[in-house]
Amino acid sequence: MNTAYISLGSNMGDRAGYLEKAINILSSHGKIEVTKRSSLYETDPVGFTEQDQFLNMVIEIRTSLSPETLLHQCLQVEIDLGREREFKWGPRIIDLDILLFNHETIEAENLLIPHPRMQERAFVLIPLLEVAPSIEHPSFNAPLAEFLDEIPDKEGVRLWKQINGEDAYVHSES
């Protein structure tokens, strides 16, 4: 079995609902088991900033799928939920990115693992480190927590709903 980490984000419509639907679709696949999920974080948009705030989270999965087949499943979830790719970094109903797959480095035509910019993005690292606090970046052989320490704009990532340990969320008081 393989362990992978997937980042999920949404900034259109029922953001939390789309994240939950995406997780449910992945979970319904016979070869994907969601083993951990982070809290939900509300985050400022990156790149194209004239859009609504995102909800972001990370899930850990166990799967017998190959990285390429897992990518296909993630893209199918986006299609099933109605994602339209109008322009880079634009608003989206749902976005799924494979961050890590085991401790592998993969360079394929449509797939780069580890995700090429994850170590620069607090909205990815904060929820990832919540589910895997001691995880290392396979390309740099360094703890991802060290990269988070170097990111200056962590205030753009705010706890929105905290996981309560029973795969249920409770609203954050912040």
C-alpha atoms as a printed R data frame, in Angstrom:
    type eleno elety resid chain resno       x      y       z
1   ATOM     1    CA   MET     A     1   0.000  0.000   0.000
2   ATOM     2    CA   ASN     A     2   1.057  3.539  -0.758
3   ATOM     3    CA   THR     A     3   0.612  6.605   1.414
4   ATOM     4    CA   ALA     A     4  -0.208  9.871  -0.335
5   ATOM     5    CA   TYR     A     5  -1.139 13.370   0.770
6   ATOM     6    CA   ILE     A     6  -3.667 15.399  -1.188
7   ATOM     7    CA   SER     A     7  -4.375 19.105  -0.813
8   ATOM     8    CA   LEU     A     8  -7.982 20.199  -1.354
9   ATOM     9    CA   GLY     A     9  -9.217 23.733  -1.902
10  ATOM    10    CA   SER     A    10 -12.429 25.539  -2.838
11  ATOM    11    CA   ASN     A    11 -13.459 29.188  -3.082
12  ATOM    12    CA   MET     A    12 -16.835 29.019  -4.835
13  ATOM    13    CA   GLY     A    13 -20.289 28.205  -3.512
14  ATOM    14    CA   ASP     A    14 -20.526 25.851  -0.539
15  ATOM    15    CA   ARG     A    15 -16.773 25.573  -0.048
16  ATOM    16    CA   ALA     A    16 -16.900 23.146   2.876
17  ATOM    17    CA   GLY     A    17 -19.547 21.098   1.091
18  ATOM    18    CA   TYR     A    18 -17.383 20.726  -2.007
19  ATOM    19    CA   LEU     A    19 -14.407 19.611   0.092
20  ATOM    20    CA   GLU     A    20 -16.564 17.020   1.850
21  ATOM    21    CA   LYS     A    21 -18.050 15.798  -1.461
22  ATOM    22    CA   ALA     A    22 -14.542 15.400  -2.912
23  ATOM    23    CA   ILE     A    23 -13.443 13.344   0.098
24  ATOM    24    CA   ASN     A    24 -16.576 11.196  -0.143
25  ATOM    25    CA   ILE     A    25 -15.978 10.513  -3.842
26  ATOM    26    CA   LEU     A    26 -12.353  9.545  -3.198
27  ATOM    27    CA   SER     A    27 -13.415  7.371  -0.242
28  ATOM    28    CA   SER     A    28 -15.961  5.546  -2.377
29  ATOM    29    CA   HIS     A    29 -13.189  4.302  -4.676
30  ATOM    30    CA   GLY     A    30 -12.381  0.734  -3.730
31  ATOM    31    CA   LYS     A    31  -8.629  1.335  -3.768
32  ATOM    32    CA   ILE     A    32  -8.508  4.599  -1.775
33  ATOM    33    CA   GLU     A    33  -8.859  4.859   2.000
34  ATOM    34    CA   VAL     A    34  -8.832  8.297   3.631
35  ATOM    35    CA   THR     A    35  -6.856  7.755   6.837
36  ATOM    36    CA   LYS     A    36  -6.434 11.309   8.169
37  ATOM    37    CA   ARG     A    37  -7.844 14.751   7.490
38  ATOM    38    CA   SER     A    38  -6.751 18.169   8.632
39  ATOM    39    CA   SER     A    39  -8.844 20.960  10.011
40  ATOM    40    CA   LEU     A    40 -10.275 23.452   7.512
41  ATOM    41    CA   TYR     A    41  -8.328 26.658   6.961
42  ATOM    42    CA   GLU     A    42  -9.625 29.833   5.355
43  ATOM    43    CA   THR     A    43  -6.898 31.299   3.191
44  ATOM    44    CA   ASP     A    44  -6.224 34.356   1.115
45  ATOM    45    CA   PRO     A    45  -5.949 33.692  -2.634
46  ATOM    46    CA   VAL     A    46  -2.462 33.396  -4.135
47  ATOM    47    CA   GLY     A    47  -1.524 34.470  -7.645
48  ATOM    48    CA   PHE     A    48  -4.769 36.032  -8.845
49  ATOM    49    CA   THR     A    49  -5.919 37.842  -5.686
50  ATOM    50    CA   GLU     A    50  -9.192 39.391  -6.953
51  ATOM    51    CA   GLN     A    51 -11.335 36.448  -5.874
52  ATOM    52    CA   ASP     A    52 -13.006 35.020  -2.789
53  ATOM    53    CA   GLN     A    53 -11.087 33.369   0.032
54  ATOM    54    CA   PHE     A    54 -10.412 29.653  -0.098
55  ATOM    55    CA   LEU     A    55 -11.056 26.840   2.280
56  ATOM    56    CA   ASN     A    56  -8.076 24.488   2.244
57  ATOM    57    CA   MET     A    57  -7.260 21.189   3.885
58  ATOM    58    CA   VAL     A    58  -5.068 18.113   3.438
59  ATOM    59    CA   ILE     A    59  -5.969 14.448   3.596
60  ATOM    60    CA   GLU     A    60  -3.753 11.430   4.015
61  ATOM    61    CA   ILE     A    61  -4.769  8.388   2.017
62  ATOM    62    CA   ARG     A    62  -3.683  4.777   1.670
63  ATOM    63    CA   THR     A    63  -4.012  3.414  -1.840
64  ATOM    64    CA   SER     A    64  -2.907  0.629  -4.122
65  ATOM    65    CA   LEU     A    65  -3.248  2.960  -7.115
66  ATOM    66    CA   SER     A    66  -0.220  4.184  -9.035
67  ATOM    67    CA   PRO     A    67   0.564  7.916  -8.836
68  ATOM    68    CA   GLU     A    68  -0.718  8.412 -12.397
69  ATOM    69    CA   THR     A    69  -3.979  6.583 -11.699
70  ATOM    70    CA   LEU     A    70  -4.441  8.567  -8.479
71  ATOM    71    CA   LEU     A    71  -3.940 11.785 -10.459
72  ATOM    72    CA   HIS     A    72  -6.598 10.610 -12.921
73  ATOM    73    CA   GLN     A    73  -8.989  9.958  -9.998
74  ATOM    74    CA   CYS     A    74  -8.336 13.433  -8.555
75  ATOM    75    CA   LEU     A    75  -8.996 15.068 -11.923
76  ATOM    76    CA   GLN     A    76 -12.180 13.007 -12.294
77  ATOM    77    CA   VAL     A    77 -13.386 14.245  -8.893
78  ATOM    78    CA   GLU     A    78 -12.841 17.823 -10.072
79  ATOM    79    CA   ILE     A    79 -14.824 17.119 -13.259
80  ATOM    80    CA   ASP     A    80 -17.603 15.345 -11.335
81  ATOM    81    CA   LEU     A    81 -18.012 18.364  -9.052
82  ATOM    82    CA   GLY     A    82 -18.133 20.800 -11.978
83  ATOM    83    CA   ARG     A    83 -14.711 22.412 -11.986
84  ATOM    84    CA   GLU     A    84 -13.978 24.553 -15.036
85  ATOM    85    CA   ARG     A    85 -10.408 25.693 -15.688
86  ATOM    86    CA   GLU     A    86 -10.857 29.210 -17.034
87  ATOM    87    CA   PHE     A    87  -7.457 30.674 -16.160
88  ATOM    88    CA   LYS     A    88  -4.428 29.908 -13.996
89  ATOM    89    CA   TRP     A    89  -4.975 30.492 -10.263
90  ATOM    90    CA   GLY     A    90  -8.591 31.514 -10.912
91  ATOM    91    CA   PRO     A    91 -11.636 30.755  -8.787
92  ATOM    92    CA   ARG     A    92 -12.524 27.087  -8.493
93  ATOM    93    CA   ILE     A    93 -15.266 24.893  -7.117
94  ATOM    94    CA   ILE     A    94 -12.686 22.282  -6.163
95  ATOM    95    CA   ASP     A    95  -8.961 21.745  -6.572
96  ATOM    96    CA   LEU     A    96  -7.104 18.550  -5.680
97  ATOM    97    CA   ASP     A    97  -3.325 18.332  -5.786
98  ATOM    98    CA   ILE     A    98  -1.199 15.319  -4.947
99  ATOM    99    CA   LEU     A    99   1.483 16.693  -2.648
100 ATOM   100    CA   LEU     A   100   3.438 13.562  -1.780
101 ATOM   101    CA   PHE     A   101   3.347  9.903  -2.755
102 ATOM   102    CA   ASN     A   102   5.300  7.708  -0.347
103 ATOM   103    CA   HIS     A   103   8.756  9.305  -0.199
104 ATOM   104    CA   GLU     A   104   9.077  9.308  -3.993
105 ATOM   105    CA   THR     A   105  10.155 11.905  -6.500
106 ATOM   106    CA   ILE     A   106   8.142 11.542  -9.704
107 ATOM   107    CA   GLU     A   107   8.546 13.507 -12.922
108 ATOM   108    CA   ALA     A   108   5.985 12.564 -15.543
109 ATOM   109    CA   GLU     A   109   4.363 14.563 -18.335
110 ATOM   110    CA   ASN     A   110   1.360 15.653 -16.243
111 ATOM   111    CA   LEU     A   111   2.568 14.876 -12.728
112 ATOM   112    CA   LEU     A   112   5.331 16.244 -10.513
113 ATOM   113    CA   ILE     A   113   5.699 14.804  -7.014
114 ATOM   114    CA   PRO     A   114   6.467 16.289  -4.595
115 ATOM   115    CA   HIS     A   115   4.189 19.120  -5.653
116 ATOM   116    CA   PRO     A   116   6.632 21.707  -7.040
117 ATOM   117    CA   ARG     A   117   5.535 24.710  -4.932
118 ATOM   118    CA   MET     A   118   4.206 23.125  -1.760
119 ATOM   119    CA   GLN     A   119   7.207 24.142   0.338
120 ATOM   120    CA   GLU     A   120   6.492 27.809  -0.509
121 ATOM   121    CA   ARG     A   121   2.809 27.796   0.484
122 ATOM   122    CA   ALA     A   122   1.603 28.130   4.051
123 ATOM   123    CA   PHE     A   123  -1.935 27.136   2.978
124 ATOM   124    CA   VAL     A   124  -0.512 23.739   2.028
125 ATOM   125    CA   LEU     A   125   2.107 23.243   4.735
126 ATOM   126    CA   ILE     A   126  -0.021 24.179   7.749
127 ATOM   127    CA   PRO     A   127  -2.728 21.533   7.129
128 ATOM   128    CA   LEU     A   128  -0.151 19.006   5.869
129 ATOM   129    CA   LEU     A   129   1.905 19.348   9.036
130 ATOM   130    CA   GLU     A   130  -1.269 18.974  11.091
131 ATOM   131    CA   VAL     A   131  -1.801 15.460   9.682
132 ATOM   132    CA   ALA     A   132   1.911 14.543   9.357
133 ATOM   133    CA   PRO     A   133   3.972 16.710  11.765
134 ATOM   134    CA   SER     A   134   7.326 15.052  11.135
135 ATOM   135    CA   ILE     A   135   7.061 14.572   7.363
136 ATOM   136    CA   GLU     A   136  10.089 15.384   5.231
137 ATOM   137    CA   HIS     A   137  10.406 16.799   1.738
138 ATOM   138    CA   PRO     A   138  11.761 13.937  -0.411
139 ATOM   139    CA   SER     A   139  13.761 16.183  -2.750
140 ATOM   140    CA   PHE     A   140  15.491 18.152   0.002
141 ATOM   141    CA   ASN     A   141  15.566 15.464   2.725
142 ATOM   142    CA   ALA     A   142  14.529 18.132   5.201
143 ATOM   143    CA   PRO     A   143  11.527 18.414   7.523
144 ATOM   144    CA   LEU     A   144   8.697 20.404   5.948
145 ATOM   145    CA   ALA     A   145   8.319 22.275   9.248
146 ATOM   146    CA   GLU     A   146  11.622 24.016   8.447
147 ATOM   147    CA   PHE     A   147  10.142 25.363   5.209
148 ATOM   148    CA   LEU     A   148   7.079 26.650   7.044
149 ATOM   149    CA   ASP     A   149   9.331 28.582   9.428
150 ATOM   150    CA   GLU     A   150  10.738 30.463   6.411
151 ATOM   151    CA   ILE     A   151   7.366 31.550   4.950
152 ATOM   152    CA   PRO     A   152   6.627 35.172   5.895
153 ATOM   153    CA   ASP     A   153   2.876 35.386   5.111
154 ATOM   154    CA   LYS     A   154   1.403 32.708   7.397
155 ATOM   155    CA   GLU     A   155  -1.226 35.193   8.624
156 ATOM   156    CA   GLY     A   156  -3.083 34.583   5.349
157 ATOM   157    CA   VAL     A   157  -3.992 31.119   6.698
158 ATOM   158    CA   ARG     A   158  -6.620 31.065   9.460
159 ATOM   159    CA   LEU     A   159  -8.194 28.103  11.229
160 ATOM   160    CA   TRP     A   160 -11.834 27.956  10.080
161 ATOM   161    CA   LYS     A   161 -13.107 24.632  11.437
162 ATOM   162    CA   GLN     A   162 -11.033 22.410  13.640
163 ATOM   163    CA   ILE     A   163 -11.107 18.650  13.380
164 ATOM   164    CA   ASN     A   164 -12.181 17.240  16.743
165 ATOM   165    CA   GLY     A   165 -10.476 13.870  16.476
166 ATOM   166    CA   GLU     A   166 -13.627 12.045  15.354
167 ATOM   167    CA   ASP     A   167 -13.584 13.219  11.728
168 ATOM   168    CA   ALA     A   168 -16.100 15.904  12.602
169 ATOM   169    CA   TYR     A   169 -15.483 19.623  12.599
170 ATOM   170    CA   VAL     A   170 -16.138 22.230  15.256
171 ATOM   171    CA   HIS     A   171 -16.135 25.934  14.467
172 ATOM   172    CA   SER     A   172 -13.005 27.774  15.450
173 ATOM   173    CA   GLU     A   173 -13.398 30.629  17.910
174 ATOM   174    CA   SER     A   174 -10.952 32.850  16.002
